[in-house]
Amino acid sequence: MDSMNEDLAALGARIDHTNELLQRMLVEVAKTPSTHAIFVDAGYLYAAAGRLVAGTEDRRAFDLDAEGLIDALIDKARSIFADSRLLRVYWYDGARRRIHTAEQQSIAELPDVKVRLGNLNAHNQQKGVDSLIRTDLESLARHRAISDAALLGGDEDLVSAVEAAQGYGARVHLWGIEAPEGRNQAEPLLWEVDSQRTFDLEFCKPYVSRRTAAAYEVTGNRPTREDVRFVGAQIAAKWLVSRGRDSLMELLPGHPYLPGSVDQDLLVEAEGLLQYSLRGQADLRRSLRDGFWEHLQTQY
């Protein structure tokens, strides 16, 4: 009898210890913030946005303000995943021999952006991009680095990437660009994801322009970073007068990112003052934002 009581007591102690460990684990999980990442198939993005806004999928016929669009996507993700932090934006594109173009290099230099390159064949078709997306999605989900993945793409080959991430507990949200006619995303992909969201013409239009209709040409002397920073501060002062401190308080939690509409207005006004195009000028764009933020923060 005494032996049975001792065994029961030992079993009870082990159960208590296990419960204690479970409680600690739950506390640690509760402390860990949710994390999301954005995965962009640049081939799909250029083709779909070009078709919607410029009427063509030919990259040579239009300019895409990738930096502004990436910031807009980050801002959108922040509003959707309100209690989550951004891990980074993954930008998948093709390049001959996997050597960055000047545009891809400027994108790679952006904060919180990782450029991953597949090959580009003789017909300008991407090769290996889908496998890169699957590798990253699966690895991040397996290591619990992300709880949510926003996937901007449309190829049916991405279904396996979605399934792999979901198998490790991540939720995958498919983002797409509105198609002028029909669909530009494969139905099997639409069936597999956890949610869907489509960006319309109004969202995309500020970031796409036909090259023949560019408002400003890159001519004349290139302004210095300090020149651009000063212009950013000037625009911030005007913005604060017109919008007021309430708008400032709404903007501050998003630092260092600006909402897409504010960032686009800042770019357009700065180009007008400088008489110089800042499209594709990653270092100058950062100086412009730095000047804008520095002035606003002095007023806080």
C-alpha positions in Angstrom: 0.0 0.0 0.0 2.8 2.4 0.9 4.5 1.5 -2.3 1.4 2.3 -4.3 1.0 5.7 -2.6 4.6 6.5 -3.3 4.1 5.6 -7.0 1.0 7.8 -7.1 2.8 10.7 -5.4 5.7 10.4 -7.9 3.2 10.3 -10.8 1.5 13.4 -9.4 4.8 15.2 -9.1 5.7 14.4 -12.7 2.3 15.6 -13.9 2.8 18.8 -11.9 6.2 19.3 -13.4 4.9 18.7 -16.9 2.1 21.2 -16.3 4.6 23.8 -15.0 6.7 23.3 -18.2 3.6 23.7 -20.4 2.6 26.9 -18.5 6.1 28.4 -19.0 6.0 27.5 -22.7 2.6 29.2 -23.1 3.9 32.3 -21.4 6.8 32.4 -23.7 4.6 31.9 -26.8 2.4 34.7 -25.6 5.4 37.0 -25.3 6.6 36.3 -28.8 5.1 38.8 -31.3 3.5 37.6 -34.5 5.7 38.2 -37.5 4.8 38.5 -41.2 6.7 38.7 -44.5 5.8 39.9 -48.0 6.8 37.7 -50.9 6.7 39.5 -54.3 7.0 37.7 -57.7 8.3 40.7 -59.6 7.6 39.1 -63.0 3.9 38.9 -62.1 3.9 42.4 -60.6 5.4 44.1 -63.6 3.2 42.2 -66.1 -0.1 42.7 -64.2 0.5 46.3 -63.1 1.8 47.2 -66.6 -1.2 45.7 -68.2 -3.6 47.4 -65.8 -2.1 50.9 -65.8 -0.1 51.3 -69.0 -1.9 48.8 -71.2 1.2 46.7 -71.8 3.3 43.9 -70.1 6.5 45.1 -71.8 8.8 46.4 -69.1 10.6 48.6 -71.7 7.4 50.6 -72.2 6.8 51.8 -68.7 8.5 52.8 -65.4 7.6 51.1 -62.2 8.3 53.0 -59.0 9.4 49.9 -57.1 10.5 51.7 -54.0 7.2 53.6 -53.6 5.2 50.4 -54.3 7.1 48.4 -51.8 6.5 51.0 -49.2 2.8 50.9 -50.1 2.7 47.1 -49.7 4.5 47.4 -46.3 1.9 50.0 -45.2 -1.0 47.8 -46.4 0.5 44.8 -44.5 0.8 46.9 -41.4 -2.9 47.7 -41.5 -3.9 44.0 -42.2 -1.6 42.4 -39.7 -2.1 45.1 -37.0 -0.5 43.1 -34.1 2.4 41.7 -36.1 5.9 43.0 -37.0 7.4 42.9 -40.5 10.3 40.5 -40.9 11.2 41.7 -44.4 10.0 42.0 -48.0 11.4 39.3 -50.4 11.6 40.5 -54.0 12.0 37.7 -56.6 13.0 38.6 -60.1 15.0 37.2 -63.0 18.4 38.4 -64.4 20.8 37.0 -66.9 23.4 34.9 -65.2 21.8 36.1 -61.9 23.7 39.4 -62.1 21.7 42.3 -60.7 20.6 45.1 -63.0 20.9 48.7 -61.9 17.2 48.7 -61.0 17.5 45.5 -59.0 20.5 46.8 -57.2 18.7 49.9 -56.1 15.8 47.7 -54.8 18.3 45.5 -53.0 19.7 48.6 -51.2 16.3 49.4 -49.7 15.8 48.7 -46.0 13.9 45.6 -45.0 14.1 44.2 -48.6 15.8 41.1 -49.8 16.3 40.6 -53.5 16.4 37.0 -54.7 17.3 36.3 -58.4 16.4 33.5 -60.7 17.7 33.2 -64.3 16.4 35.0 -67.3 16.5 33.0 -70.5 16.8 34.2 -74.1 13.1 34.8 -74.3 13.1 37.0 -71.2 11.3 34.3 -69.2 12.1 33.8 -65.5 13.5 30.4 -64.5 13.9 29.2 -60.9 11.9 32.0 -59.2 9.1 29.7 -58.0 11.6 27.3 -56.4 13.2 30.3 -54.6 9.9 31.4 -53.2 9.0 27.8 -52.1 12.4 27.5 -50.4 12.1 30.7 -48.4 8.4 30.2 -47.5 9.0 26.7 -46.3 12.2 27.5 -44.4 10.7 30.6 -42.6 7.5 28.7 -41.7 9.4 25.6 -40.5 11.6 27.7 -38.2 8.5 29.7 -36.9 10.1 32.9 -38.2 6.7 34.0 -39.7 3.1 33.4 -38.7 1.7 35.1 -41.9 2.9 35.3 -45.4 1.6 37.8 -48.0 2.3 36.4 -51.4 2.0 38.6 -54.4 1.9 36.3 -57.4 -0.3 34.3 -59.7 1.6 31.3 -61.1 0.1 27.8 -60.4 3.6 26.6 -59.6 3.4 28.5 -56.4 0.8 26.1 -55.0 3.5 23.8 -53.7 5.1 26.8 -51.9 1.8 27.6 -50.2 1.2 24.0 -49.2 4.7 23.7 -47.7 4.3 26.9 -45.6 0.8 25.9 -44.4 2.2 22.5 -43.4 4.3 24.2 -40.8 1.4 26.3 -39.5 1.9 29.6 -41.4 -1.1 31.3 -42.9 -0.6 32.4 -46.6 -2.5 35.4 -47.9 -2.6 35.8 -51.7 -2.3 39.3 -53.0 -3.0 40.1 -56.7 -3.3 43.0 -59.2 -6.7 43.6 -60.8 -7.0 42.1 -64.3 -8.6 44.3 -67.0 -10.3 41.1 -68.3 -10.6 37.7 -66.7 -8.1 36.5 -64.2 -4.3 36.8 -63.9 -3.9 34.3 -61.1 -4.3 30.5 -61.4 -7.4 29.0 -59.9 -5.6 26.2 -58.0 -3.5 28.9 -56.3 -6.7 30.8 -55.3 -8.1 27.6 -53.8 -5.1 26.8 -51.6 -4.5 30.1 -49.8 -6.0 31.3 -46.6 -7.3 34.7 -47.9 -7.2 36.8 -51.0 -6.8 40.5 -51.7 -6.7 42.4 -55.0 -5.2 45.8 -55.6 -7.1 47.9 -58.1 -6.2 50.6 -60.6 -6.4 53.4 -58.0 -3.8 51.6 -55.8 -1.4 50.9 -58.6 -1.7 54.0 -60.8 0.7 56.2 -58.7 3.6 53.8 -59.2 3.3 53.0 -63.0 3.9 55.5 -65.9 4.5 55.1 -69.6 8.0 56.2 -70.4 6.8 58.4 -73.3 4.7 60.4 -70.8 7.3 60.9 -68.0 6.7 64.2 -66.2 10.4 64.9 -65.6 13.6 63.7 -67.4 16.8 63.0 -65.5 18.7 66.0 -66.9 20.9 68.7 -65.5 23.0 68.4 -62.4 22.1 65.7 -59.9 21.1 67.3 -56.5 23.1 66.3 -53.4 21.6 64.3 -50.6 21.6 67.4 -48.4 19.7 69.4 -51.1 17.1 66.7 -51.2 17.0 66.3 -47.4 16.3 70.1 -47.1 13.5 69.9 -49.7 12.0 67.0 -47.6 12.0 69.2 -44.5 10.4 72.1 -46.5 7.6 69.8 -47.6 7.1 68.5 -44.1 6.7 72.0 -42.7 4.0 72.7 -45.3 2.4 69.3 -44.6 2.3 70.0 -40.9 0.6 73.4 -41.4 -2.1 71.9 -43.7 -2.7 68.6 -41.8 -2.2 69.6 -38.2 -0.8 67.8 -35.2 -3.5 65.1 -35.1 -2.3 63.9 -38.5 1.2 64.0 -37.2 0.3 61.7 -34.2 -1.2 59.2 -36.6 1.9 59.2 -38.8 4.6 58.8 -36.1 3.9 55.2 -35.2 4.7 54.1 -38.7 8.3 55.6 -38.7 10.4 55.0 -40.8 7.7 54.2 -43.4 5.2 56.6 -44.8 1.6 55.7 -46.0 1.6 55.2 -49.8 -0.5 58.3 -50.5 1.8 60.6 -48.4 4.9 59.1 -49.8 3.7 59.6 -53.4 2.7 63.2 -52.7 6.1 63.8 -51.2 7.8 62.4 -54.2 5.8 64.4 -56.8 6.2 67.7 -54.9 9.9 67.2 -54.4 10.4 66.5 -58.1 8.6 69.7 -58.9 10.8 71.7 -56.6 14.0 70.1 -57.7 13.1 69.9 -61.3 14.7 66.5 -61.2 13.3 62.9 -61.4 13.9 60.9 -58.2 12.5 57.7 -59.8 15.0 54.9 -59.4 17.3 57.1 -57.2 17.1 55.1 -54.0 19.7 57.1 -52.1 18.0 60.4 -52.9 14.6 59.0 -52.1 15.9 58.0 -48.7 17.3 61.5 -48.1 14.0 63.0 -49.0 12.1 60.8 -46.5 14.9 61.5 -43.9 14.4 65.2 -44.2 10.6 64.9 -44.0 10.8 62.7 -40.9 13.5 64.8 -39.2 11.4 68.0 -39.4 8.2 66.2 -38.2 10.0 64.7 -35.2 11.4 68.0 -34.1 7.7 69.2 -33.8 6.7 66.2 -31.6 
